[in-house]
Amino acid sequence: MPFSQARRRRHILASTVRAAVATLVMGAAAIAVPAPSTAAPEQAVTASAQQIADHFATIKTMTGEFVQFGPNGEQTGGKFYIERPGKLRFDYDTKNNFKVIADGQSVAVSNVRMKTYNIYPLSKTPLKLLLGNRIDLTGNEVKDIEQSADATTIKLADKSVFGDSKLTMMFDPKTYALKQWTVTDAQGKDTTVLIFNVQEGVPVDPSLFKIDYASAQIKQRGK
């Protein structure tokens, strides 16, 4: 029946979006088991990469729109808000009304329509690398720097915290603007976020980064 088929399509969409959101936040389906840390190979820090890192450190707020591509080809989008260090909000434009909120300590993934909540420590997710005060190009978290005429790419990871998951950030080498980032999970699957219509250094309502812990706890107790 058409109604049943429509419900099934919505369920499939919700499942694929939920999986993509989980990969974006966690880099995996669950918190990775800590592994021994290893020193990063020495990278040639280009002048352009250093200028990008210095510029990115000065940007404390960003707002705009995004398109997200999941590891299985699923695509969604919406609006985003960032306040560094530590705060982020993604409002997805799907009918399932997914939201991702980081308040500086935790990351909450919620489906408003289904009233489901999952909360993770920010420090255990690759998002902590995106939301840090600055990118330390000489630190162990930097695994690779690639320079081309069109992009400067910086790959970050912290094996001791979230295993083999990685965060790859791509910047415009001329304007130093962040253009996109990719979270690679432990199985090598990528979730990429492209951002556009970006405004930097604009005021952001602090309430956007508030996690409703009380509602999350009530829902979890009712499971």
JOMO-V852335 format. One record per run of one state. SS is the DSSP state (~ for helix, > for strand, _ for the rest). FROM is the first residue (numbers start at 1). LEN is the number of residues. Records with the same first field share a line. If there is no record, write none. Layout:
# JOMO-V852335
SS->FROM-LEN ; FROM-LEN
This chain:
# JOMO-V852335
_->1-1 ; 27-20 ; 59-2 ; 70-5 ; 84-3 ; 93-5 ; 104-2 ; 112-4 ; 125-2 ; 131-11 ; 148-4 ; 158-1 ; 163-3 ; 172-6 ; 185-5 ; 201-5 ; 210-3 ; 222-2
~->2-25 ; 47-12 ; 122-3 ; 127-4 ; 159-4 ; 206-4 ; 213-9
>->61-9 ; 75-9 ; 87-6 ; 98-6 ; 106-6 ; 116-6 ; 142-6 ; 152-6 ; 166-6 ; 178-7 ; 190-11
